[in-house]
Structure formats: C-alpha cells, structure tokens
Amino acid sequence: MKYRMLLWAILVINANACVNKNKAEKGLPEKANEVTVKTMLEKVDALNAQLHKANTGMTLIASLDHHRMAKEVGVYTPPAIAGIFSDARINTAILAKSTPLVGLDLPFKYLCYSEADTLKANLTYTSTDFIAKRHSLSDETLAEYNSKLNKSLASFDTTVISPSNIQGVEEGFGMVKIQSDFDFETTVENLKAIVNAQSDTRWFGEIDYKSEAKAFDVELNSNTLLLFGGPAPGGKAMMTTPKIGLDAFCQKLLVYQNDNDEVWIAFNDIVAFSELYYGSSTKPQNMINKRLTMTFTKAVKIKSE
C-alpha cells in the first residue's frame, strides 16, 4: 500500500511539472507565479498613479493598460501601462520650428512596465535626446519640452527610470513613410475606415495639430496623429519585449501635408524599436509590421486597373 501511494505521488508531481512546462512554453504565467504577477501589477499600477499625479495640468490623451487589455482577449503580456499626455502650446512651438514628422513623437508619452523576467517596475519615456536625434532638432527648439519632461520625472526615484537607448538613432530612424494618392481629408477618412474595420483593433483617439495651433495664432500644414492598437497582436508582440510599448503600442499613425501639398503617412517600425531596446526582434513583430504596411498602403493608394 505504501509503495502504491508513493508511486501515485510521484506521478502527480510529474504531471504537474509537465503542465507548468507547457504553460511556460506558451509564454503563459504558471499558476504558482500568479501571486508574483499580481504583485507586479500592483507595482506598475502604483507607478502609473504617480505618473498621472506628476502630469497634473496636462491633457490626458490616452491611458493604455496593455496587460489587462491583452488578458481580456486571452493573451498574456507583462504588466505595462502607457500614458499619453499633451500640452498643445509645446506641441505647436515645436512643430512651428521643425518638419511635420516630429508630430510622430509628440506629445509626451510614458510607459510604466515590468520586464518578463524581473520583479521590478520601470518607467520609460520619449526623451528629448531621442527626438533631437531622430528629427535633427536643436536644444533650443526642444527646451520647453525638456523642461516639462524633467519636471514630470522629478518625483520618481532614479532607480525606476529606464532611459531610452539612443545609440544608433539618427535622423529618420525607424520610420515607415508612404505617400498618399488622395487629399488630406480623404486620406484620414480612408485610414480611419480601414483601421476600424479590423476586428481585433481598438480606436484610442487622435490629435489634430493644425487645429491646436490655431488657438495660438500659428498656422501649420494639415497634420493629425491617429492612435489605435490591437490588444491580442500587440500583447503577443510585447510578451518578451514590453518596452516597445513606448513606441509601438498603441500604434501612432501620422498623416501630414508638406509644403509641396503632398500628403504622406508615417508610422513606427516595430522591429526597429525592438532591435534598439533588446538587440533582437520576434516573429509577431515582423508579422505586424507587414500587416500595417499592407493595410495602410491599401488605404492611401488608388487601385490600379
């Protein structure tokens, strides 16, 4: 009898080990780690609450809880919450002195997150240095942005700050640009329609930089930032590389008109940012890149007969 009980106990232990191994291979948290996941959620939630308090006075454009949105559709990704805060005056001042493409990195964006293999909550953000290098802008042009950013970060312990890697970033880094065959208004309408037709995609909002500028008696070319994302594909793409949630999720799609009256769209190359932050990319990231390029091209190009 004792022998059979011992044998049964060994079989149960082995069976549980196999289940946990299968969960790990699928990228899902093991049941034994549920307490850890909860603890990390609490840490990221606390960091996010502190971020919102630090940015009191700015306009909240979107707060995106990647972990919980992914969980709703059956996908696991580490705790991560993106926050987009806007100061229309600063947006206008920068755009008035630069190319419309800088609108892709405005307004202020932060990410409170944890890496998949740690118990530490981090805060990262779109830095002044990154914008300066990517758009070849002077310190003077970005002075107000830098001052506002530093003020918002002042209350955080430096140990939670995870600066963006800017080594290898040069003008135009990680941008995908496509010229539209349509006028500005039609391009925006087509893009909204095709994005909202995606069954796995959510719409988060938009920022009309030209309309913002009018309040300050500044005339800009048409320039609008569209914000949306897919919790399931985004969650899979962030599973082992959550920091890309700063630049790639939600998806930021800029529609702008240049001084030659040409209409263009621009968006971030997900693979480029994964390579920047982690030195590698994943299959889901490459698949999303291809899907975005194909979908947007379909929306802004006239079909050939």
KEKE-3310 file (N, C-alpha, C; in steps of 0.2 Angstrom, whole numbers, plus 5000, padded with zeros to 4 digits):
npx = (5004:5009:5019:5012:5005:5016:5021:5010:5010:5022:5019:5009:5016:5025:5016:5011:5022:5024:5013:5015:5027:5022:5014:5024:5031:5021:5022:5014:5009:5014:5003:5008:5015:5006:5004:5015:5013:5002:5008:5017:5008:5002:5013:5016:5004:5005:5016:5011:5000:5007:5013:5002:4999:5010:5009:4998:4988:4992:4984:4976:4978:4977:4976:4984:4982:4991:4993:4981:4971:4976:4974:4960:4957:4963:4977:4994:5004:5017:5015:5010:5008:5004:5005:4999:5001:4997:5002:4997:5002:5016:5017:5014:5024:5035:5032:5031:5044:5050:5050:5035:5035:5039:5028:5025:5032:5027:5013:5019:5025:5024:5029:5025:5031:5035:5049:5049:5056:5059:5056:5054:5047:5047:5050:5049:5051:5048:5062:5070:5083:5081:5071:5078:5088:5082:5075:5083:5084:5087:5093:5087:5075:5069:5068:5057:5050:5059:5061:5048:5046:5057:5052:5041:5047:5053:5049:5051:5060:5077:5080:5070:5069:5070:5080:5078:5087:5098:5108:5114:5103:5098:5094:5077:5076:5069:5057:5042:5037:5024:5018:5002:4989:4978:4969:4971:4960:4953:4962:4964:4951:4950:4960:4955:4943:4948:4956:4946:4939:4945:4944:4951:4955:4957:4951:4959:4960:4964:4975:4974:4985:4986:4973:4975:4986:4980:4974:4984:4987:4995:4999:4999:5003:4991:4990:4989:4988:4985:4978:4978:4976:4979:4974:4977:4986:4996:4999:5005:5016:5023:5026:5039:5046:5043:5046:5044:5032:5032:5034:5028:5015:5001:4998:5005:5000:5004:4997:5001:5003:5015:5025:5024:5012:5010:5003:5007:5009:5016:5023:5029:5042:5041:5049:5062:5062:5062:5074:5082:5080:5081:5090:5086:5072:5055:5045:5030:5032:5037:5027:5017:5022:5022:5009:5003:5009:5004:4990:4989:4994:4985:4974:4979:4982:4978:4969:4975:4970)
npy = (4994:5007:5008:5009:5021:5030:5029:5034:5048:5052:5051:5062:5073:5073:5075:5088:5095:5094:5101:5114:5116:5116:5127:5137:5136:5141:5154:5158:5163:5153:5144:5145:5156:5166:5175:5182:5189:5197:5205:5212:5219:5227:5235:5241:5248:5257:5265:5270:5278:5287:5294:5300:5309:5317:5323:5331:5344:5343:5338:5323:5311:5297:5282:5267:5251:5238:5225:5221:5223:5214:5202:5202:5197:5184:5184:5184:5196:5205:5216:5232:5249:5262:5280:5294:5311:5328:5344:5357:5369:5367:5357:5364:5375:5367:5361:5372:5375:5365:5350:5342:5329:5327:5327:5313:5309:5317:5319:5320:5305:5290:5275:5264:5249:5231:5220:5204:5194:5199:5207:5220:5236:5248:5264:5272:5283:5295:5303:5319:5319:5308:5313:5324:5318:5310:5318:5328:5340:5356:5360:5371:5372:5361:5365:5369:5357:5349:5354:5353:5339:5335:5340:5333:5320:5322:5318:5305:5290:5288:5275:5268:5273:5270:5274:5278:5270:5277:5275:5273:5279:5290:5303:5301:5288:5272:5275:5272:5278:5283:5289:5297:5295:5303:5317:5327:5326:5315:5305:5303:5299:5287:5280:5279:5272:5259:5255:5254:5244:5233:5218:5215:5227:5242:5258:5273:5287:5304:5317:5333:5343:5354:5361:5363:5372:5384:5390:5397:5406:5402:5395:5380:5367:5354:5341:5327:5315:5299:5287:5270:5252:5234:5223:5209:5205:5215:5212:5199:5203:5211:5202:5197:5208:5220:5234:5240:5244:5258:5265:5258:5253:5260:5260:5273:5284:5295:5308:5319:5335:5341:5356:5356:5352:5339:5324:5313:5298:5292:5280:5270:5258:5243:5232:5239:5246:5236:5230:5241:5242:5229:5222:5212:5204:5198:5185:5188:5203:5206:5201:5210:5222:5219:5218:5230:5239:5234:5236:5250:5255:5250:5258:5271:5272:5273:5260:5251:5247)
npz = (5000:5005:4995:4983:4986:4986:4973:4966:4971:4965:4952:4951:4954:4943:4933:4936:4934:4920:4915:4920:4913:4900:4900:4902:4890:4881:4884:4895:4911:4925:4937:4949:4949:4950:4961:4960:4948:4951:4961:4953:4945:4954:4958:4945:4943:4954:4951:4939:4944:4951:4940:4934:4943:4943:4931:4932:4926:4913:4897:4897:4885:4882:4891:4892:4896:4894:4898:4905:4894:4885:4892:4892:4880:4880:4880:4886:4892:4900:4914:4910:4907:4896:4895:4888:4887:4884:4879:4872:4868:4869:4859:4848:4847:4845:4832:4824:4822:4815:4805:4799:4803:4816:4824:4825:4836:4846:4858:4875:4880:4890:4898:4910:4916:4917:4915:4908:4915:4928:4944:4946:4944:4931:4923:4908:4894:4881:4876:4876:4870:4861:4852:4847:4840:4831:4823:4820:4828:4837:4854:4858:4851:4858:4871:4880:4880:4885:4898:4904:4903:4912:4924:4926:4929:4940:4953:4954:4960:4955:4952:4946:4934:4917:4905:4887:4874:4864:4856:4840:4834:4822:4811:4805:4810:4811:4804:4794:4779:4768:4753:4750:4738:4739:4744:4759:4769:4764:4764:4778:4782:4774:4781:4794:4792:4787:4798:4808:4803:4806:4815:4827:4833:4842:4843:4849:4849:4843:4838:4832:4826:4818:4821:4835:4834:4829:4840:4846:4837:4826:4811:4804:4792:4787:4799:4808:4821:4823:4834:4839:4841:4843:4855:4856:4845:4849:4862:4861:4853:4863:4873:4877:4875:4882:4883:4871:4870:4872:4860:4850:4853:4860:4842:4833:4820:4809:4799:4787:4778:4767:4762:4749:4746:4746:4752:4765:4775:4791:4801:4815:4814:4821:4822:4821:4833:4843:4840:4844:4858:4863:4855:4847:4837:4836:4829:4829:4829:4817:4809:4812:4807:4793:4791:4795:4785:4773:4775:4777:4765:4756:4760:4756:4743:4726:4718:4705:4689)
capx = (5000:5014:5023:5007:5004:5022:5021:5005:5013:5027:5015:5005:5021:5027:5010:5010:5028:5023:5008:5019:5032:5018:5012:5030:5032:5017:5023:5009:5012:5012:4999:5012:5018:5000:5005:5020:5010:4998:5012:5020:5003:5002:5019:5016:4999:5007:5020:5006:4996:5012:5014:4997:4999:5016:5007:4993:4989:4992:4978:4977:4975:4975:4980:4983:4984:4992:4992:4974:4968:4978:4971:4953:4957:4966:4984:4997:5010:5019:5011:5013:5003:5006:5001:5000:4999:4998:5002:4996:5007:5023:5017:5014:5030:5040:5030:5032:5051:5053:5046:5029:5036:5041:5022:5025:5035:5023:5015:5023:5022:5027:5027:5026:5031:5040:5051:5046:5060:5061:5051:5055:5043:5051:5047:5052:5048:5051:5066:5072:5088:5079:5068:5083:5092:5078:5072:5088:5082:5092:5091:5083:5068:5066:5069:5051:5048:5064:5059:5041:5048:5061:5048:5036:5050:5057:5046:5052:5066:5080:5081:5064:5069:5074:5081:5078:5093:5098:5114:5112:5097:5099:5088:5073:5077:5063:5050:5040:5033:5021:5014:4995:4987:4972:4970:4972:4954:4951:4967:4962:4944:4951:4964:4950:4939:4951:4958:4940:4936:4949:4940:4955:4958:4953:4952:4960:4959:4968:4977:4974:4990:4984:4968:4978:4990:4976:4972:4989:4988:5000:4997:5003:5000:4987:4994:4985:4991:4979:4980:4974:4980:4976:4977:4979:4993:5001:5001:5010:5022:5026:5027:5046:5050:5037:5047:5042:5025:5033:5034:5024:5009:4997:5001:5004:5000:5004:4995:5003:5004:5021:5025:5023:5005:5010:5001:5011:5008:5022:5022:5035:5044:5041:5056:5067:5062:5064:5081:5085:5079:5083:5095:5083:5065:5051:5040:5024:5033:5038:5020:5013:5025:5020:5001:5002:5012:4999:4984:4989:4995:4978:4970:4981:4984:4972:4969:4977:4965)
capy = (5000:5012:5008:5012:5029:5034:5029:5039:5054:5054:5053:5068:5078:5073:5078:5095:5098:5094:5106:5120:5117:5118:5134:5141:5136:5145:5161:5160:5163:5147:5146:5146:5163:5171:5180:5187:5193:5202:5210:5216:5223:5232:5240:5245:5252:5262:5269:5274:5283:5293:5297:5304:5314:5321:5326:5336:5351:5342:5334:5315:5309:5290:5278:5260:5245:5233:5218:5220:5223:5208:5197:5201:5193:5178:5184:5186:5201:5208:5222:5238:5254:5268:5286:5299:5317:5333:5351:5360:5375:5365:5354:5370:5378:5363:5359:5378:5376:5359:5347:5339:5322:5327:5325:5306:5308:5321:5323:5317:5298:5287:5268:5260:5242:5227:5215:5197:5190:5203:5209:5227:5241:5253:5270:5275:5289:5298:5308:5324:5317:5304:5317:5328:5314:5307:5324:5333:5347:5359:5360:5377:5370:5357:5367:5369:5350:5346:5357:5350:5332:5334:5342:5327:5315:5324:5315:5297:5288:5287:5268:5265:5276:5266:5278:5275:5269:5282:5273:5271:5283:5295:5306:5297:5281:5268:5277:5270:5283:5281:5295:5296:5297:5306:5323:5325:5324:5308:5300:5302:5296:5280:5276:5278:5267:5253:5253:5252:5238:5227:5215:5214:5233:5247:5265:5277:5294:5307:5324:5337:5348:5361:5364:5365:5378:5390:5393:5401:5410:5399:5392:5374:5362:5349:5336:5323:5309:5294:5282:5264:5246:5228:5220:5202:5205:5219:5208:5194:5206:5214:5197:5196:5214:5225:5241:5243:5248:5265:5267:5254:5251:5260:5262:5280:5285:5302:5310:5326:5338:5345:5362:5355:5350:5331:5320:5307:5295:5289:5276:5267:5252:5239:5228:5243:5248:5230:5229:5246:5241:5222:5219:5207:5205:5192:5184:5193:5209:5206:5200:5216:5226:5218:5219:5238:5242:5232:5239:5257:5256:5249:5264:5278:5271:5271:5254:5250:5243)
capz = (5000:5005:4989:4978:4987:4984:4966:4964:4972:4960:4945:4952:4954:4936:4929:4937:4931:4913:4914:4921:4907:4894:4901:4901:4883:4878:4886:4900:4918:4929:4942:4955:4949:4950:4966:4958:4943:4955:4964:4948:4943:4959:4957:4939:4945:4959:4947:4934:4948:4952:4934:4932:4948:4941:4925:4933:4922:4905:4895:4896:4878:4882:4896:4889:4901:4889:4901:4906:4888:4882:4896:4890:4874:4881:4878:4892:4892:4907:4916:4906:4905:4893:4896:4883:4890:4879:4881:4865:4867:4867:4853:4842:4847:4841:4825:4820:4820:4813:4800:4802:4805:4823:4826:4827:4843:4851:4863:4879:4881:4895:4899:4916:4914:4920:4911:4909:4920:4934:4949:4946:4940:4927:4920:4902:4891:4874:4879:4872:4866:4856:4847:4844:4835:4826:4819:4819:4831:4842:4861:4859:4849:4862:4878:4884:4880:4890:4905:4906:4905:4918:4930:4927:4931:4947:4959:4954:4962:4949:4951:4942:4927:4912:4899:4881:4871:4858:4852:4833:4832:4818:4808:4801:4812:4812:4802:4788:4776:4762:4750:4748:4732:4740:4748:4767:4772:4761:4767:4785:4782:4772:4786:4800:4790:4787:4804:4812:4800:4809:4821:4833:4834:4846:4842:4855:4848:4838:4839:4826:4827:4815:4825:4841:4833:4828:4846:4847:4831:4822:4805:4802:4787:4790:4802:4813:4824:4824:4839:4839:4843:4844:4861:4855:4842:4852:4868:4858:4851:4869:4878:4879:4874:4884:4882:4864:4871:4872:4853:4845:4855:4854:4836:4831:4813:4807:4792:4786:4771:4767:4759:4742:4746:4746:4758:4767:4781:4794:4807:4818:4813:4827:4823:4823:4840:4847:4840:4848:4865:4865:4851:4843:4836:4836:4823:4829:4827:4809:4806:4812:4803:4786:4791:4795:4779:4768:4777:4776:4758:4753:4761:4753:4736:4721:4715:4698:4685)
cpx = (5004:5017:5018:5006:5010:5022:5016:5007:5018:5024:5012:5010:5024:5022:5010:5016:5027:5018:5011:5024:5028:5016:5018:5031:5028:5017:5017:5012:5010:5008:5002:5015:5012:5001:5010:5018:5006:5002:5015:5015:5002:5007:5018:5010:5001:5011:5016:5002:5001:5013:5008:4997:5004:5014:5000:4993:4990:4986:4980:4974:4973:4979:4978:4986:4985:4991:4985:4970:4970:4975:4964:4952:4961:4974:4988:5003:5011:5015:5015:5007:5006:5002:5004:4997:5001:4998:5002:5000:5014:5023:5017:5020:5035:5038:5031:5039:5054:5048:5040:5030:5037:5034:5021:5027:5032:5016:5019:5020:5027:5025:5029:5025:5036:5042:5049:5049:5062:5055:5051:5050:5048:5047:5051:5048:5051:5055:5068:5078:5086:5075:5073:5086:5088:5075:5077:5086:5087:5089:5087:5076:5065:5066:5063:5049:5052:5062:5053:5043:5052:5057:5043:5040:5054:5055:5048:5059:5070:5081:5076:5065:5073:5074:5081:5085:5093:5104:5112:5106:5100:5093:5084:5073:5070:5057:5049:5035:5030:5017:5007:4994:4980:4974:4970:4966:4952:4956:4965:4956:4946:4955:4959:4946:4942:4954:4952:4937:4940:4946:4944:4958:4954:4955:4953:4960:4964:4969:4978:4979:4988:4979:4971:4982:4986:4974:4978:4991:4994:4997:5002:4999:4996:4992:4990:4988:4985:4982:4975:4979:4976:4979:4980:4986:4998:5003:5006:5017:5026:5028:5034:5050:5045:5039:5045:5035:5026:5032:5030:5017:5006:5001:5000:5005:4999:5002:4997:5004:5010:5020:5024:5016:5004:5007:5004:5008:5015:5020:5029:5036:5045:5047:5062:5068:5064:5071:5085:5085:5082:5088:5092:5075:5062:5047:5034:5026:5034:5031:5016:5015:5022:5012:5000:5004:5006:4993:4984:4990:4989:4974:4972:4983:4978:4974:4970:4972:4969)
cpy = (5006:5013:5011:5019:5033:5034:5034:5046:5057:5055:5060:5074:5079:5077:5085:5098:5099:5100:5113:5121:5119:5125:5139:5142:5140:5152:5163:5159:5157:5149:5148:5153:5168:5177:5185:5192:5199:5207:5215:5221:5229:5238:5244:5250:5258:5267:5273:5279:5289:5297:5302:5310:5319:5325:5330:5342:5349:5338:5327:5313:5301:5287:5271:5255:5239:5226:5217:5219:5216:5202:5196:5197:5186:5178:5187:5191:5204:5214:5228:5243:5260:5274:5291:5306:5323:5340:5355:5365:5373:5361:5359:5373:5374:5362:5366:5379:5370:5356:5344:5332:5322:5325:5318:5305:5313:5318:5319:5310:5294:5279:5266:5253:5238:5222:5208:5193:5194:5204:5216:5231:5246:5259:5272:5280:5291:5303:5313:5323:5313:5308:5321:5324:5312:5312:5329:5340:5349:5359:5366:5375:5366:5359:5367:5361:5347:5348:5354:5342:5331:5336:5336:5321:5316:5320:5307:5296:5286:5279:5265:5268:5271:5270:5275:5275:5273:5280:5270:5274:5289:5298:5301:5289:5278:5271:5274:5275:5281:5287:5293:5298:5301:5313:5322:5322:5317:5303:5298:5298:5288:5276:5274:5272:5260:5250:5250:5246:5232:5224:5215:5221:5238:5254:5269:5284:5297:5314:5328:5343:5354:5364:5367:5372:5384:5393:5398:5405:5408:5395:5386:5371:5357:5343:5333:5317:5305:5289:5276:5258:5240:5224:5213:5202:5209:5215:5203:5197:5209:5208:5196:5203:5220:5232:5244:5246:5255:5268:5264:5252:5256:5262:5269:5281:5292:5303:5317:5328:5342:5352:5362:5352:5342:5329:5314:5304:5292:5286:5273:5260:5248:5236:5233:5245:5242:5229:5235:5245:5234:5219:5213:5208:5198:5191:5188:5200:5210:5205:5206:5221:5226:5220:5227:5241:5240:5235:5246:5259:5255:5255:5270:5277:5269:5264:5254:5246:5237)
cpz = (5000:4998:4983:4979:4985:4977:4963:4966:4967:4953:4945:4951:4947:4932:4930:4934:4923:4911:4915:4915:4901:4894:4899:4894:4879:4880:4892:4907:4922:4935:4948:4955:4949:4955:4964:4953:4946:4958:4959:4946:4948:4959:4951:4940:4949:4955:4942:4938:4949:4946:4933:4937:4946:4935:4926:4929:4914:4904:4894:4889:4879:4888:4894:4893:4896:4892:4902:4899:4884:4885:4894:4884:4874:4880:4885:4889:4898:4908:4913:4905:4902:4894:4891:4886:4885:4882:4874:4863:4865:4861:4847:4842:4843:4834:4821:4818:4817:4807:4803:4805:4813:4827:4828:4834:4848:4852:4868:4880:4886:4895:4906:4915:4918:4915:4913:4914:4926:4939:4950:4941:4937:4924:4914:4899:4885:4876:4874:4868:4860:4850:4844:4839:4830:4821:4818:4822:4836:4849:4862:4857:4854:4870:4882:4885:4886:4897:4908:4908:4911:4924:4931:4930:4938:4953:4959:4956:4955:4947:4947:4935:4923:4906:4892:4878:4865:4854:4845:4830:4828:4815:4803:4804:4813:4810:4795:4785:4769:4759:4748:4741:4732:4743:4755:4770:4770:4764:4774:4786:4780:4778:4792:4798:4790:4793:4808:4809:4803:4815:4827:4835:4837:4844:4849:4855:4843:4840:4833:4828:4824:4819:4832:4840:4832:4835:4849:4841:4827:4817:4803:4796:4791:4793:4808:4815:4826:4829:4839:4840:4843:4850:4860:4851:4846:4858:4866:4856:4857:4874:4881:4878:4876:4883:4876:4864:4871:4865:4848:4847:4861:4848:4834:4824:4812:4800:4792:4779:4772:4763:4752:4741:4745:4752:4759:4774:4784:4800:4809:4816:4819:4828:4824:4830:4845:4846:4844:4855:4867:4861:4847:4842:4836:4830:4823:4827:4820:4806:4806:4808:4796:4786:4791:4788:4773:4769:4775:4769:4754:4754:4758:4746:4731:4718:4707:4694:4682)
residu = (MET:LYS:TYR:ARG:MET:LEU:LEU:TRP:ALA:ILE:LEU:VAL:ILE:ASN:ALA:ASN:ALA:CYS:VAL:ASN:LYS:ASN:LYS:ALA:GLU:LYS:GLY:LEU:PRO:GLU:LYS:ALA:ASN:GLU:VAL:THR:VAL:LYS:THR:MET:LEU:GLU:LYS:VAL:ASP:ALA:LEU:ASN:ALA:GLN:LEU:HIS:LYS:ALA:ASN:THR:GLY:MET:THR:LEU:ILE:ALA:SER:LEU:ASP:HIS:HIS:ARG:MET:ALA:LYS:GLU:VAL:GLY:VAL:TYR:THR:PRO:PRO:ALA:ILE:ALA:GLY:ILE:PHE:SER:ASP:ALA:ARG:ILE:ASN:THR:ALA:ILE:LEU:ALA:LYS:SER:THR:PRO:LEU:VAL:GLY:LEU:ASP:LEU:PRO:PHE:LYS:TYR:LEU:CYS:TYR:SER:GLU:ALA:ASP:THR:LEU:LYS:ALA:ASN:LEU:THR:TYR:THR:SER:THR:ASP:PHE:ILE:ALA:LYS:ARG:HIS:SER:LEU:SER:ASP:GLU:THR:LEU:ALA:GLU:TYR:ASN:SER:LYS:LEU:ASN:LYS:SER:LEU:ALA:SER:PHE:ASP:THR:THR:VAL:ILE:SER:PRO:SER:ASN:ILE:GLN:GLY:VAL:GLU:GLU:GLY:PHE:GLY:MET:VAL:LYS:ILE:GLN:SER:ASP:PHE:ASP:PHE:GLU:THR:THR:VAL:GLU:ASN:LEU:LYS:ALA:ILE:VAL:ASN:ALA:GLN:SER:ASP:THR:ARG:TRP:PHE:GLY:GLU:ILE:ASP:TYR:LYS:SER:GLU:ALA:LYS:ALA:PHE:ASP:VAL:GLU:LEU:ASN:SER:ASN:THR:LEU:LEU:LEU:PHE:GLY:GLY:PRO:ALA:PRO:GLY:GLY:LYS:ALA:MET:MET:THR:THR:PRO:LYS:ILE:GLY:LEU:ASP:ALA:PHE:CYS:GLN:LYS:LEU:LEU:VAL:TYR:GLN:ASN:ASP:ASN:ASP:GLU:VAL:TRP:ILE:ALA:PHE:ASN:ASP:ILE:VAL:ALA:PHE:SER:GLU:LEU:TYR:TYR:GLY:SER:SER:THR:LYS:PRO:GLN:ASN:MET:ILE:ASN:LYS:ARG:LEU:THR:MET:THR:PHE:THR:LYS:ALA:VAL:LYS:ILE:LYS:SER:GLU)
# end
